[in-house]
């Protein structure tokens, strides 16, 4: 008789652990095939707590576990995120900046506007993102992506969130335990018991004794207690591609209660890295990601404080070591790594929580019914996530590789040919003559697809030769209509959408319409 998967044990809390617990319980915790979901976390081990940026996928995650958007915004001091603005990445001047919005380009499923945009530059010069999407204008004006009359999780413009990571984990814990029936043990793992077939049979807890399980989800962060400690999955270092090895983080209060709240992440390049600036309801989260091989910790902190201004004198910076890379194997036997135990990359495009959500979706929606099925699922999972991590590394490298800056050794070193992944080098050679298209990304789903690459390539003035006039002429009429449609939608949105802080205030007072 085949062994059924009846108990899922999640080791470690934080955002990763509680997202996993809530999703698995919401999807598999009821009915005749219900599984028991248990989360064990140590009171002595804290969380990193700086993952404050998300992707639009978080809206689906919250919906799937049954949390209202109003509750989430109130509990997590959350704000809306409509993309990212990259400042001083191309040439380092004050005028240097471009947007990577969360909306796709106009008509993305029907037409590729890259070449048409280039043709228009002669008569109508405009940044690519502004030409093909209205969202950068909303960000510049500080407008929200929806109105108070827009239902929960509905949108006028696509959006994600900025959130307080500590409050988010607490909200997910309370919901998972109080509503979804997840069992919560605050305890320390003092031993791991193995089965004859190499599986983990159970854990020995200091206070609660033996805890048996059928599937174990490792959310123990950088410690990687199970996937690394038990199964010795090797760590694939990528510091030869991405140089950042430290981050300094600060929580910065607003100067006034009604100070504007940015509705996008601001990433400002520095001498040896970059500074993130994230707006929440009550404060900003600001941090400096940098290479300690190119700048000292004291110099990095001085740059961070200079960015924040005199207000920083009363604030303390928290330093976090970064080891860029990922595990070679994410799922081994009956153990799967999620979150920091699987790997970590600098938060340039807020991919950390997205990878947690993607991994948990695979686990929760296809939870193996029996142990033998796990072997096939593990192979699929490992192949998919090896691909995801490699493509994210390439996309993050792209932001650095396209720079024209040569003012410091960091910016000179990070474009060195030996630091460029082969796959990215090949794509860039092709993209000099053919704009990124869906055909360049056959793997589905893809974490960053061709619209994201277009926003970065065009935003950073990537030299190319797209103008094949015969091809463009056949689409001229359609392209003009899409450009005109963008102008029309931009005008409507700019006149109808509220200021970001205004909408957040109304949500906290009145709430959004439930669906």
N, C-alpha and C positions, 0 to 999 in steps of 0.2 A: 504494500500500500504506500502510495506517495505521501511524503510529509507535507502537510499544508502549512502555509505561512499564516500564522495566527497572531504573532506578537512582533511589533516593530519597536525597537529600542533606539532612541535618539540620544547620543551622548554629547552634551554641550548645549548651552542655551544661546543667548544673543539673538540677533536678527535671523541668522541662518537656522539655528535650532528650532526657533518658534515658528518660522515660516514652514519648515518641514513638518513639524508636529501638527500645525493647524491644517495644512493642505492634505496630509495623509489621513488625518482623522475625519475631515469634512468629506473626503471622497470615499473612504473605506471603513468608516467607523460605525456604520449602521447597517441593518439588514441581516439576512441569514449568513452572509459571508463576512460579517464584521470582524475587523482586526482590533486587537488591543494596541494602543499607542502609549508608550511610556517615554518620558524625557527625564534624563538624569543630568544635573548640572552641579558643579562645585561652588560652594559659597566663597571659597578662597581664591577662585580664578575670575578676574574681571574680564570684560569685553573691550575690544578696541574702541568701538563707539563713535567712529567718525564717518561711517558710511551714510552720508546725508543726502546723496543724490540718487535718483531712481530713473527707470525707464517707464514709458507708458504701460508696459506689461504689469506694473504694480496695480493698476486699476483692475485688471482681470483677476489678479491674485486676491485682492481684497474682496472682490465680488464672490469669488469661488468659496472663500472661507466664511462668508456671511457677515462681513463688517460694513456698516454703512459709511459712505464717504464723509458725511457730517461728523460722525463719531471719530473717524480717523483724523480729520483735520483738527478737531478740538483737542483730542488726546495727545497728538504728536506734534503740536505747534507747527503743523504742516503748512506749506505754501505750494503754489503751482510752479512748475518748471516747463518752459516752452522750448528749451534747447540750450545751447551754449554759445557764448561770444568769446572768441579767441583774440586777445589783444597782444600786440607786439611780437607775434610769432613769425611774421614774414620778414620784416626788415628792422624791427625794433623801434620804429619811430612812433610819435604820439598819434599819428593818423592811421596807424596800422591796426586793423581789426576786421573780423568777418564773423558771420553767424553760421552755425550748424543748427537749423531749426528742426523741430520734430515732425513738421508736416513734410510729406514728399513734394517734389516739384509738381507744378500744375500738369495735368494730363499724363502723369508718369506711366500709366498702364497703356497709353496710346501713342505717345510721342516722346522722343528724347530731345530736349530743348537746348542741349549744350552748344551744338554748332549754330543754331539759330540765334542764341544769345550772343555768341561771338560776332556774328554778322551785324547784329543790332548795335554793337558797341561803337561803330563808326558814327551812327546818327543819334543813338539814345544810350549814352554811357550810364551804366547802373550795375551795381554789384550783382553777381549771379543770384544769390539767395533772395535779394529784393525783387529781381526780375521774374523769378519763377514761384515765389511764395510770399504771402502777406504777413507771416509770423514775425520776421525781423522787425517790421514796423511796430507791431504790438509790443515787442520787447523794448524797443527804444522809447516808446511812449509810456511804458510802465503799466500796460493794460493787461487784464486777466484774459484767459483763454475761453471764458464762458461767462454767463450772467447768472444772477441769483434765480432766474426763472428756468435755467437749464437744469434738467433732472440730474440726480446723482450719477456720476461717472459719464454723463453725456458731455459733449464738447462742441464748441464752435471752431476752435483750433486744437490740434492734438496736444496732449500734455502729459507730463509725469509729475513728480512731486519732489520737493525738498522736505526733509523731515528730521526730527530729533531722534537719532538712532537709539538712545537709551529709552526714551519714552515709547518708541515704536515697539521695541522688544517687550516692554512691560505690557502694552496693550495686547500684543499678540499672545503673550503668556496668559493673561487674564481671560481672553476669549477662548483660547485652546482648552484651558482647564475648566473654566466655568460654563462654557456653552457646548464645547465639542467633546468633553469627557476625557481629555488627555490626562494621564496620571503623571504627577510631577514629584520627583524625588530630588531634594537638595542633599547631595551626598557626594562622597569622593570614591572614585574607582580605585580599588587597591589590588585588583587582580583580574585577569582575563582567563576564562576556562575554555579550552579548545576541544573540539570534537575530533574523532578519528579521521574524518575526511578533510580536515584542515579548516573547517568552519569555526566561527566563534560560537560556542555553545551557550555562554552566559558571562555575566560580569559578577565580580564580588565587590559589594559596596561596604564601606566602612560601617555605616549605621544600619542599613536595611538588609545586609546579608546577600544571598544569592539572587540574581535577577537573570532568568533565562530569556532567550529571544530567538526569533527565526531570521530576522533581518536587522542589521545594525547600521545606523546612519551616523557617520563620524562628523560631528560639528564642533570638534574640540579646538578649532582655530589653528594657529601656527604649530601647536604641539603635535597635531595629527596623531593622537594617541593610538588609534586603531589602524588606520590605513598606513601610517608610517611606522608606528611602534610595534604593531603585531605583524603586519604583512610586508613591511620594509619596501613599500612602493617608493622608488627613487624620485628625488626632486630634480626636475629639469630646469636648470638655471638659465635665465635669459638676460642676465645683466650685461652680456656682451652686445645686446641689442638696445635695451632700455637701461639707461645709466642711473636713474634715480634710486637711491638706497635709503633715504630718510625723508620723514615729513615732520613738520612742526605745526601744531594745531592750536587755535585760539577760539574762544567764544566771545564775540564782540557785541555788547549791547548797542541798540540804536540810540542816537543822541536825543531823539524826541519820540514821544509815543506815536505820533503820526508820521514818522519818517517813511519815505517810500520803501517798498519791498521789491527788489528786483525779481522778475519772473523768469529768469534764466540764470544759469551758472556763468560766472565770469572767470575766465582762465587767462591770467596775465603772465606772460613770459618774463623771466628774470635772468640774471647773469649765468646761473647754473641750474635752471629748472623753471618752475612756474608756481603761481599762487592761485589757489581756488578761493572764490568768494560766493557764498551761498546764503540767500536770504530766507530766514524762517519768520514766524509770526513775532517772536519776542527778541530775536537776536540774529546776528550773522555768524555763520561758521566760516572762518578764514584760516587757511593753512598754506604752508610752503612745502612743495615737493622738490627735492634737490639731490644732486650728486655730491657726496662728501669727498669724492676724489677731485672735485673741481672748486669746492668752496668749503670753508670751515663751518662748523656748527654755529659759532658765534656770528660769522658773517651772514649766514643764512637767516639767523634770527634777526639781525639788524635789518636785512632787506624786508622781512615780514613786518617788522615794527614800522619801518619807513612807509610801507604800503598802507598800513592802518592809520598811522598818524599819532599825534600826542596821546590819544585815548589809550594806546597800547601800553603806556607806562605803568598803568595800574593792573595790567593783565599778565597772566602766566602762560607761557607756551609749553605744550606737552610734546615731547619728542617721541617719534615712533620709527623703529627700524623697519625697513622694507627689504625683503628678499624677493626679487622679481622672478617669477617662474611658476611652474605647476608640476603636479605629480605625473609620473609616466603612466601609472595605472590608477584610475579613479574608483573602480569597482573590482574588488577582489573577493572571491568566495562569496560570503553573505554579508559583506561590508562595503558600503559606498560612502565616499567622501563628498561633503557638501560645504561650500563656503571656504574659509581660509585654509582648512585642512586640505582642500583640493589645490589651492594655489592663490597667488595674489599678484596683481599688477597695479601700477600707479593708477589713481582714480581719474585719469584724464577724460574719459568718456563714460564714467559712472557705470562700469560694466560689472562691478562686484555683486550687487544685489540682483541684477539681471541674471547672472550665471547661477545664483542660488535658486531663483524662481524657475529657470529653465531646467535645472537638475531636478528640482522637487516636482515639477510637472511630469517629467519622465517617470519618476518613482511613483507618485501618487496616482497618476492616470493609468499606469500599466503595472501596478503592483503585482509582482509574480504570485500566482496562486499556489504554486508548489515549488519546492527547492530545485528540482531539475530544470525548470524554466529559467531560473536565475542565470544559468551559464550563457544562454543565448542573449538574454537581456544585458548581461554584463559586457559581452563583446560589442553589442550595438552601442551601449552607453559609452564605453571607452573610446570607440572609434569616433562617435559624434563629438565628444568633449575634447578629444585631442585636436580635432579639426577646429572647434570653437576657440580654444585657447590660442592655437597658432594664428588664426585669422585676426583675433583681437590684438595680439602682439604686432602683427603687420600693420593694422590700422593705427595703433598708437604710434608706431615708428613713423608712419607717413607724416604725422604732424610735425615731427622734427626734421625729417629728411627733406622736406620742401622749403625749409628756411633759407633765406638769403643772408642771414646774420653771420658775421665773422668776428664780432667784437670781443668775444671771450673764447677761451680754450674749449669750454663746454660745447658751444655751438659749432665750433670747428671740428671737434672730435666726433660729435654724434652723427655727422653726415659721412664719416669715413666709409668707403665701400665695404670693408670687411665687417662692418656692423649691420649691414643690410641683409635681411633674409632673401634667399634666392627667389622665392615666389613673388615677393614685393618688387624686386628688381625687374623681373620679367613683365609684371603687370604695368609698371611705369613705362617701360619701353613701348609696350603696345598702346598705352594711353596717350603717348605723344601724337598718335595718328588716329586713334579711335576713342571716343569718349566712353567712360564706363557704362556698361549696359547690363541688363539682367543675364545675358548669355555668359558674362564673365564670372557669374556666381551660381554655378549649377547645383551646389549643395543646398538642400532645403531642410529645415529653415536655416537662414544665414543670419548671424548676429548683426553684422554691418553689411548692407547690400549696396548696390550701385548708387542710389541717391546720396548716401552718406559720403562716399568717395567723391562724388561730384562736388558736394558742398565744400569739402576740404581742398580738393585740387583747384577749383576755380577761386575759392576764397584766398588761396595762397599764391595765385598767379602762376600756376604751373605752365611752363612753356609747352605749347602743343600746336598742331597743324590739323585742325578738324575740318576745314572748309572744303568739302567736296560739293561744289556748287550744284552739280546735277542732282545730287541727292537732296540737298536743301531746297532747291527750287520746287521739287514735287510736294514739299510739305509747307511751303511758305504760308499759304492761306490758313492752314490749321494752326501753325505756330503763332501767327498774329492773333488768332482768336484766343488762344490760351494765354498769351501775354496780356491781352485786353481783359480777359476774365479775371486774371490776378489783380489788375488795377481796380476792377469793379468790386471784387470781394474785399480787397484791402480797404477801400473807401467805406463799405458797409460796416466792416468790423471796427474800424477806427471810430466811427460815429456812434456805434451801439454798445460797445463793451466797456465795462467799468474799470476804474483803477484797481490794481491788484489788491492793495491794502483795503480798499473799500469793500470789495467782494468778500475777502476773508473775514472782515468784521461782521458783515451780514450773515455769513455762514455760521459764525460762532454765536450770533444772537438768535437768528431765526431758523437756521438749517436749510439744507437743500431739499427739493422735492424728491421723495422716494419713488422708485420705479415699481 
